[in-house]
Amino acid sequence: MMYSVMLVDNEPIIPKGLMKLIDWRSCDCQISAVARDGIDAVRQIREQAPDILITDIRMPEMDGLQLCAWVREHCPRTQIILLTGFPDFEYAQQAIQYQVAAFVLKPTTEDALTEALNKACRLLEKDGSAAAEQRNLLLEQQLLLGEMIFHNRHSLLYTLTRLNALHIQLDNYYVLSMHVLSREETGDVCAMLQEAQRILCACAGERKLYLISRSDNCCYAVLQMETGQDPQSICVQAVEEVDRNTDFVLTIGISRHHQNSLHLSVAASEADDAQQFTLYSSQPSVMRSEDLPKFSENTAKDLLERLRLVESALENRSRD
């Protein structure tokens, strides 16, 4: 794999010298960008973040440490190599908090820079492996939870064993039923649902959230929350964010609070019932299962069917 490298220095001669100092391809690297200072670097990184950033400390307006802080906040995967002279070395120790991959003293040598690049590449490989493992774990978690919601044919022992093996703890949770509807006649509902999921995850913050696909415009979200905590504010925030910034409508139904992972399908059904009623509410957005009108199951189904018929008649202008 070839890693991209950005060089940052306010003295043009330095990047030119670094380009010629080593055989970049032999280090599995290629120069993708050169910036004249920290501000120029930030502008370019916003467009395309490099895998490795090599920067000087002393630069006007935004120095190397300020650049390190910005990169660590906005591009945590990027590995940083800091160029420093002897007078700056003590000053450069502040950069340790920004998890700098390596320090290289100026004037640098081929061996010193090559060693720093190799270390940065090893860190990138390690991060890539860890990220891949995390993605695979999340996929397995979503698949198991989907099976438990839709068609769990496994034994109780198998289900409990898999939940433990995949580090899923569902001792306090809600299930959210999410549905997106385009305001336009045409629209990519898959993209809309993905955006709604992203917004909900951002609103949930650090809380654990599992997303389970259902259809192109519907999904479930299993949200871990303690007893007494109400997910409604999170859902309302997500709906309002969607309303302000997108061209589609998001409705969410919230299940009752559950403490048994084996009740996942029951919770999903509760969330579905609540979400269906949001479609016929005077203010369609978010509804909790416990706030639904108290009907028998047959009455609720009959009412929903009648509401669908009314909706269809209105759409088709049918007086019958």
TORKERO-501426 format. One record per residue (C-alpha): residue in one letter; x, y, z. Coordinates in steps of 0.25 Angstrom, whole numbers, padded with zeros to 4 digits, always signed. Example, Ala and Ser with C-alpha at 12.3 -4.5 7.8 and 13.67 -1.06 7.14 Angstrom:
<recs>
A+0049-0018+0031
S+0055-0004+0029
</recs>
This chain:
<recs>
M+0000+0000+0000
M+0005+0014-0004
Y+0003+0025+0007
S+0001+0039+0004
V+0010+0050+0010
M+0008+0065+0012
L+0021+0073+0015
V+0019+0087+0022
D+0029+0097+0023
N+0030+0112+0021
E+0043+0111+0015
P+0041+0105+0001
I+0056+0100+0000
I+0052+0090+0012
P+0041+0082+0005
K+0050+0082-0008
G+0061+0076+0000
L+0053+0066+0007
M+0047+0061-0007
K+0061+0058-0012
L+0066+0053+0001
I+0061+0039+0001
D+0054+0029-0009
W+0040+0031-0004
R+0034+0019-0012
S+0043+0009-0005
C+0037+0014+0008
D+0023+0012+0002
C+0020+0027+0002
Q+0018+0037-0008
I+0017+0053-0007
S+0003+0057-0009
A+0003+0071-0005
V+0013+0082+0000
A+0008+0094+0009
R+0015+0107+0011
D+0010+0108+0026
G+0000+0103+0036
I-0012+0111+0030
D-0009+0106+0016
A-0008+0092+0021
V-0022+0092+0028
R-0028+0097+0015
Q-0022+0086+0007
I-0025+0075+0018
R-0040+0079+0018
E-0040+0075+0003
Q-0031+0062+0005
A-0025+0058+0018
P-0011+0051+0016
D-0007+0038+0023
I+0006+0045+0028
L+0008+0059+0031
I+0023+0064+0032
T+0023+0078+0038
D+0033+0089+0043
I+0030+0095+0057
R+0033+0110+0054
M+0024+0116+0044
P+0016+0129+0043
E+0001+0130+0047
M-0001+0116+0051
D+0012+0108+0056
G+0014+0093+0056
L+0008+0090+0069
Q-0004+0098+0066
L-0005+0090+0053
C-0003+0077+0061
A-0014+0080+0070
W-0024+0083+0059
V-0020+0070+0051
R-0021+0061+0064
E-0035+0067+0066
H-0040+0066+0051
C-0032+0055+0045
P-0028+0045+0056
R-0023+0035+0047
T-0012+0044+0041
Q+0001+0041+0046
I+0010+0053+0049
I+0025+0054+0048
L+0031+0067+0054
L+0043+0074+0049
T+0050+0082+0060
G+0064+0088+0062
F+0072+0087+0075
P+0066+0100+0081
D+0052+0096+0079
F+0054+0082+0084
E+0049+0085+0098
Y+0037+0093+0092
A+0034+0081+0083
Q+0032+0072+0095
Q+0018+0079+0097
A+0014+0071+0084
I+0015+0058+0091
Q+0000+0060+0096
Y-0003+0061+0081
Q+0002+0046+0079
V+0013+0050+0069
A+0019+0038+0062
A+0033+0043+0062
F+0042+0055+0064
V+0053+0058+0054
L+0064+0067+0057
K+0068+0077+0046
P+0077+0077+0038
T+0072+0063+0036
T+0078+0051+0030
E+0073+0040+0020
D+0074+0029+0031
A+0066+0038+0042
L+0055+0042+0032
T+0054+0027+0027
E+0053+0022+0041
A+0042+0032+0044
L+0034+0029+0032
N+0035+0014+0035
K+0030+0016+0049
A+0018+0025+0043
C+0015+0014+0033
R+0015+0003+0044
L+0005+0011+0052
L-0004+0013+0040
E-0004-0002+0038
K-0007-0005+0052
D-0019+0006+0052
G-0024+0000+0039
S-0024-0014+0045
A-0031-0010+0058
A-0041-0002+0050
A-0044-0014+0041
E-0046-0023+0053
Q-0055-0012+0059
R-0063-0012+0046
N-0064-0027+0046
L-0069-0028+0060
L-0080-0017+0058
L-0085-0025+0046
E-0086-0038+0054
Q-0093-0030+0065
Q-0103-0024+0055
L-0105-0038+0049
L-0108-0045+0062
L-0118-0034+0067
G-0125-0034+0053
E-0127-0049+0055
M-0132-0047+0069
I-0142-0037+0064
F-0147-0044+0051
H-0145-0059+0052
N-0137-0064+0063
R-0137-0079+0061
H-0125-0081+0070
S-0126-0088+0084
L-0126-0079+0096
L-0112-0084+0100
Y-0106-0081+0086
T-0112-0067+0086
L-0107-0064+0100
T-0093-0069+0097
R-0092-0061+0084
L-0097-0048+0091
N-0086-0050+0101
A-0075-0054+0090
L-0079-0041+0083
H-0078-0032+0095
I-0093-0028+0094
Q-0099-0024+0107
L-0114-0022+0106
D-0118-0020+0121
N-0124-0006+0119
Y-0129-0002+0105
Y-0139+0004+0096
V-0142+0000+0081
L-0145+0011+0072
S-0152+0009+0059
M-0147+0019+0048
H-0155+0023+0035
V-0151+0033+0025
L-0160+0040+0014
S-0155+0049+0003
R-0162+0062+0001
E-0160+0061-0014
E-0166+0051-0023
T-0152+0045-0026
G-0141+0043-0016
D-0130+0033-0012
V-0137+0028+0000
C-0125+0019+0004
A-0116+0031+0004
M-0127+0038+0013
L-0127+0027+0023
Q-0112+0027+0024
E-0112+0042+0027
A-0123+0040+0037
Q-0115+0029+0044
R-0102+0038+0044
I-0110+0049+0050
L-0116+0040+0061
C-0103+0034+0064
A-0097+0049+0066
C-0109+0052+0075
A-0107+0040+0083
G-0093+0044+0086
E-0085+0033+0094
R-0097+0024+0096
K-0096+0011+0090
L-0105+0010+0078
Y-0107-0002+0068
L-0113+0000+0055
I-0121-0012+0048
S-0126-0011+0034
R-0140-0013+0031
S-0143-0007+0017
D-0138+0004+0008
N-0145+0014+0016
C-0147+0008+0030
C-0137+0002+0040
Y-0137-0001+0055
A-0127+0005+0065
V-0124-0002+0078
L-0120+0009+0088
Q-0114+0006+0102
M-0120+0015+0113
E-0121+0013+0128
T-0135+0012+0134
G-0141+0026+0136
Q-0133+0032+0124
D-0142+0037+0113
P-0138+0035+0099
Q-0149+0044+0094
S-0140+0057+0094
I-0129+0050+0086
C-0140+0046+0076
V-0146+0059+0075
Q-0133+0066+0073
A-0130+0056+0062
V-0143+0059+0055
E-0141+0074+0056
E-0127+0073+0051
V-0133+0065+0039
D-0144+0075+0037
R-0134+0087+0037
N-0123+0082+0028
T-0129+0071+0018
D-0141+0070+0008
F-0147+0058+0015
V-0156+0055+0027
L-0151+0046+0039
T-0161+0039+0048
I-0157+0031+0060
G-0165+0021+0069
I-0159+0018+0083
S-0161+0004+0090
R-0163+0003+0105
H-0151+0001+0113
H-0146-0013+0113
Q-0135-0020+0122
N-0135-0034+0115
S-0128-0036+0102
L-0138-0047+0099
H-0149-0037+0098
L-0143-0030+0086
S-0153-0034+0076
V-0164-0030+0086
A-0157-0016+0087
A-0156-0015+0072
S-0171-0018+0070
E-0174-0007+0081
A-0166+0003+0073
D-0172-0001+0060
D-0186+0002+0066
A-0182+0015+0071
Q-0175+0019+0058
Q-0188+0016+0050
F-0196+0025+0059
T-0186+0037+0056
L-0191+0036+0042
Y-0205+0040+0046
S-0201+0050+0057
S-0204+0064+0056
Q-0189+0067+0058
P-0182+0055+0052
S-0169+0053+0058
V-0166+0044+0070
M-0175+0035+0078
R-0173+0026+0090
S-0180+0013+0092
E-0185+0016+0105
D-0192+0029+0100
L-0200+0021+0090
P-0215+0021+0092
K-0219+0009+0100
F-0226+0000+0090
S-0227-0015+0089
E-0217-0021+0078
N-0229-0024+0069
T-0235-0010+0071
A-0221-0003+0068
K-0219-0012+0055
D-0233-0008+0051
L-0231+0007+0054
L-0218+0007+0046
E-0225+0000+0034
R-0236+0010+0034
L-0226+0022+0035
R-0218+0016+0023
L-0231+0015+0015
V-0234+0030+0018
E-0220+0034+0014
S-0222+0027+0001
A-0235+0033-0002
L-0230+0047+0001
E-0218+0044-0008
N-0227+0039-0019
R-0238+0049-0017
S-0248+0038-0015
R-0261+0043-0009
D-0265+0028-0006
</recs>
